[in-house]
Amino acid sequence: MPIEIRTASTLSEAAGVLAGDRGSRLLSGGTLLMREVNEGRLTEGLILRVTDPAYRQISLSGARAELGGGVTMAAVLKRRELACLHAPARAIGGPAVRTMATVGGNLFAETPYGDFTVALLALDAQVMVMQGYGAPRAVPLEEFLAARARGSQGLVVAVQVNLPQNPGDFRFRKVSRVKPKGMAVLSIAALLPTSGGRVTGARIALGAMGPTPMRAKAAERAVEGKALDTATIAAARAAAAEGTRPATDAIASEWYRREVLPVHLARLLSGQE
Ligand SMILES: Cc1cc2nc3c(=O)[nH]c(=O)nc-3n(C[C@H](O)[C@H](O)[C@H](O)COP(=O)(O)OP(=O)(O)OC[C@H]3O[C@@H](n4cnc5c(N)ncnc54)[C@H](O)[C@@H]3O)c2cc1C
């Protein structure tokens, strides 16, 4: 059976089609999906496009942002209000890739990809998922990623995120061997709000350190309630690799990723470029 391409004009129609055909795939920006087709790894089944304008919409309400699943990295970079997401958006490929690569597609990108998702995980994003024709359901990104690892999917219609009130509270760092657009050795995003000089509500997320972007919970515990001084940073550094399961690939070995993670986490926490 050859590949069939179909177009849905609404998100609801797209979700219904995807739910009704387990072999179907949504075409978002296509930077990964079309690679599968071009390389002969995907040879049959339904590929579904969605033309609903809501899929590509960015909505802002106070500190709350909703990014449609089809919002591209280039579109994120055009919005000044999304400045805290500019570093992760700019970390995705080169300019040509960023005009196609979408927020929704990045949630499904396999390691070592998924740099934008790392930032969303640190920001405690909610994923709006439609399974069939029902209303979208808000799923915490961490839960969504765990379900993705088990193979379950739905249509991601949007991602909702609270933008940090103080831009300095959010930090992102991608480590790659080829600059500026190489694949990640690892990436780190951290939300570090402070109250009275102490970190309250730390969230630290890692990319390329496991099968999906993950939280660095031991490092979060090491900084929580503390001033970000030398002793705290040393404790976070010591805890950085706890629970990680990096892969060995063409970019870096598992050993190397574990070795350099603490160094880069310490640099990020101490505010070094
Ligand atoms: C040269 C190159 C460089 C790259 N560099 C990076 C990089 O540095 N960092 C990085 O993170 N990624 C990188 N990527 C990978 C990719 O471009 C991004 O991860 C991108 O965000 C994927 O989005 P997409 O819209 O192109 O996904 P697509 O290819 O359209 O889709 C990918 C998968 O996700 C599924 N999917 C997509 N959207 C949805 C949705 N809304 N609901 C349900 N399923 C969905 C598709 O069915 C498919 O299985 C690179 C790719 C290329 C080709």
The ligand as a Gaussian input file, in Angstrom:
#p B3LYP/6-31G(d) Opt

LIG

0 1
 C       19.102000      19.411000       9.630000
 C       18.255000      19.243000      10.887000
 C       18.715000      19.775000      12.073000
 C       17.948000      19.621000      13.229000
 N       18.426000      20.152000      14.396000
 C       17.688000      20.023000      15.524000
 C       18.173000      20.565000      16.747000
 O       19.250000      21.160000      16.810000
 N       17.425000      20.386000      17.861000
 C       16.219000      19.730000      17.837000
 O       15.576000      19.624000      18.882000
 N       15.752000      19.205000      16.700000
 C       16.447000      19.335000      15.544000
 N       15.993000      18.788000      14.384000
 C       14.792000      17.964000      14.424000
 C       13.491000      18.689000      14.068000
 O       13.686000      19.657000      13.062000
 C       12.844000      19.389000      15.252000
 O       12.857000      18.550000      16.376000
 C       11.410000      19.853000      14.947000
 O       10.919000      20.630000      16.011000
 C       10.445000      18.716000      14.631000
 O        9.228000      19.314000      14.252000
 P        8.502000      19.053000      12.857000
 O        7.323000      19.942000      12.845000
 O        9.407000      19.174000      11.705000
 O        8.085000      17.527000      13.052000
 P        7.517000      16.520000      11.966000
 O        8.624000      15.984000      11.150000
 O        6.364000      17.109000      11.234000
 O        6.944000      15.371000      12.936000
 C        7.794000      14.584000      13.742000
 C        6.952000      13.486000      14.413000
 O        6.064000      14.052000      15.352000
 C        4.700000      13.762000      15.015000
 N        3.966000      15.009000      15.247000
 C        4.369000      16.247000      14.883000
 N        3.535000      17.166000      15.345000
 C        2.561000      16.487000      15.986000
 C        1.387000      16.905000      16.665000
 N        1.047000      18.192000      16.760000
 N        0.616000      15.950000      17.224000
 C        0.929000      14.631000      17.124000
 N        2.032000      14.183000      16.474000
 C        2.835000      15.115000      15.931000
 C        4.725000      13.418000      13.536000
 O        3.651000      12.591000      13.167000
 C        6.063000      12.718000      13.435000
 O        5.954000      11.399000      13.894000
 C       16.720000      18.928000      13.199000
 C       16.267000      18.392000      11.979000
 C       17.017000      18.553000      10.840000
 C       16.499000      17.981000       9.548000

